[in-house]
Amino acid sequence: MTNKTGFFQRLKGLTLAQKKLFAIALCQRMLPNYQLFSEVCEFGNPKVLDTLLNLLWQSMYDNKLKLNIELQMERIEENTPEPADFDVYGVYPAMDAAVALTSLLSALESKVEEDITNISKLSSATVANYIEATCEQEFDKESELDDYIFNHEVMVEEKEMQAVLLQAIEENPHLKADFVKELRREIVAVGISNIGISHTEA
């Protein structure tokens, strides 16, 4: 667990701009979860989330860009699914993708940096819930389930991805436009979400 503490200490040690970029990257990675759910269940408009993400990436290197945070939050809220309205598991990771963006906007408005870093935990929680939902094993103890989730390949990948992302941002404190654009290109090109969902536009 010491490794985990070290990770969050480092995350908290980033500048506000670095934390924002870290959160934007995680939100981008969660987007396919929403896109696939939206397509299958004919709910919401993924372009609302996609457009907001494009604006957030751009805001990292374009100082003239001013986001209307309240308007964007309203749009995301209108496109956030309610789990009670659907009987498919996909509503949960889709909701998490929308909630992550709402949390980021809210944190940017209130300048509460801890809320930005919590998006790291939200992304990991999406993964943990997915592993639990798709697990066919029975566990007698809660601790056994926790160990199963912690050591599952999807969770290992999530932790490794967040660690690589954190290191890249730590090594580029000035967050030049080229670095931000390349980071976005890489995540979009991989096109696979934190729970292994791939979504390509038809």
N, C-alpha and C positions, 0 to 999 in steps of 0.2 A: 504493500500500500504506500510505501514511501515514494515510489515512482509517481503515483497519482498526485500526492501532495506537491511534489516538485513541479509537476505539469501545471497545476493551478496557480502555484506561486509565480511561475514564469509568465503565465497568461495574465495575471493581475499586474505584473511588472511592465507590461507593454504600455505604450502611449495610447491615448484615446483613439487616434487615427489607426494605429496597428490593431487594436481590439476590434474596431469597426470593420476593418478589412477581413480579419479572421472570421467574424460573424457573417459577413456577406458571403464569403466563400462557403461556409457551412450551409447557409440558406440556399445558395445556388445548387449545392449537392443534394438538397432535399427536394428540389423542384420536380424531378421525374415522378416522385411519389404522388404529388398532386396531379400532375398531367395525366398519368395513367388512370387514377381514380375518376377524374373529371370526364375522361373519355368513356370509360366503362359505365359510369353511373349517370352520365349526362347532367352533371352538376357543375355550376361555376364556370368561370372563364380563366383558364390558365394564363392567357395573355396579360391579365391584370398583374399577376405575380411576376411574370417574365419582364414586363415593362418596368415595374418597380425595381427589379434586380438590375436591369440595364442602367437605370438612373442612379442607383446606389453605387455600382461599379464606377460610373462616370464621375460621380461626385468625389471619388477618391483622388482624382487628378484635375478636375475642372472646378476651380474655385468660384467661377461665375454661376455654376448650377445651383439653384436654390430649390429645395424640395418643399412642396406643400404637404407637410407631414400629416396634418389633420385630414386632408382630402384623401391621401394615400391610405391612411388607416381606415377610413370609411369604406373605401373600395375593397380593401382586403377583408374587412368584416363582412361585407355583403357576399363575399365569395368563400367564407369559411364554413365548411360543413358541420352540421350537428350530428354526432354519433347516433343519437336516438332516432334520427330520421332514416338511417340506413342499416341494413343487416349484413353488411360486408365488412371484413376486417380492414380493407383498404382505406376506410374513412378515417382511421386513427393516424396513420402516417401522413395522410393528406391534410388533416387538421393540424398536425404538428408543423408541417411546412408553412401553413398560413400563420399559425401562432408564432413561429420563429420570426417571421417578417414583422408581425405586429409588435413583438417584444423588442425587436431591433429599432423600429421607428419610435416606439415609446421611450426607449432608453436614450436615443439620440435627442429627443425632445426634452427629456428631464435631465439629461447628462448624468444619469446614474450608471457608472461604468460597470458595476457588478451585474446589472441586468444584461449587459452585452455579453459578458463572459458566461452567463447562465445559458446562452444558446448552445454552448459546448455540451452542457449537461442535458439539454433538451434533445439534441441530436443523438447522444448516447442512449437516452431514455427511449427514443423511437426504436433504436436497434434492440435494446433489451426487451421491449414489449413485443417486437416482431419475433425474436427468438423464442420467447415464452409461448406466444400464440401458435407458432409452427412446431413446437416441441411435442413429440409423441411419447416421450418417456414419462413415467410416474416417479415422483420424488416423495420420500417420506418426510424429509425435513426441508424447511425453507432455505437453510444454508446450502443444501445439495443443489437446489435449483439455482441459487446465486452463483455457485461455483460453475455450474453448467453454462450459465449465461456469460459469465466473465471469461471463460476459456473457449467459448464458441468462436468459430473462424470469422463470422461476420462481425462480432464484437472486437476480435483481435485486429481485423482490418480497419474498423472504425477508429480504434485507439492509435494504430500506426499512422493512419491518414492525418488525424488531428496533430499527432506529434511532428510529422513531416511538415505540415502546414505551419505550425507554430515556429519550427526552426527556420523555415524559409522567410517568415515575416520578421523574426528576430534578426536575421542576417541582412535584412534590407530595411533598416530603420527609416530611411528617407522616403520610402514608398514612391519611387519615381513612376511616371506614367507607363513606361515600358514594362516594368515589373508587374504592375497591377493588371495591365492588358494581357500579359503572358500567362499570369496566374488564372485569369478568367478563361482564356482560351483553353488552357489545359483541363480545367474542370468541365467545361462545356464539351470538349472533345471526347473525354472519357465517357461522359453521358450516363454514368451509372450512379444511382443514389446510394445513401448510407445503408439501405437494406437490399442492395443488389438489383434494384429495378432500373431497367433501361427503357427510355421512351424516345422514339424518334418520330418526328412529324411525318405524317403520311403525305 
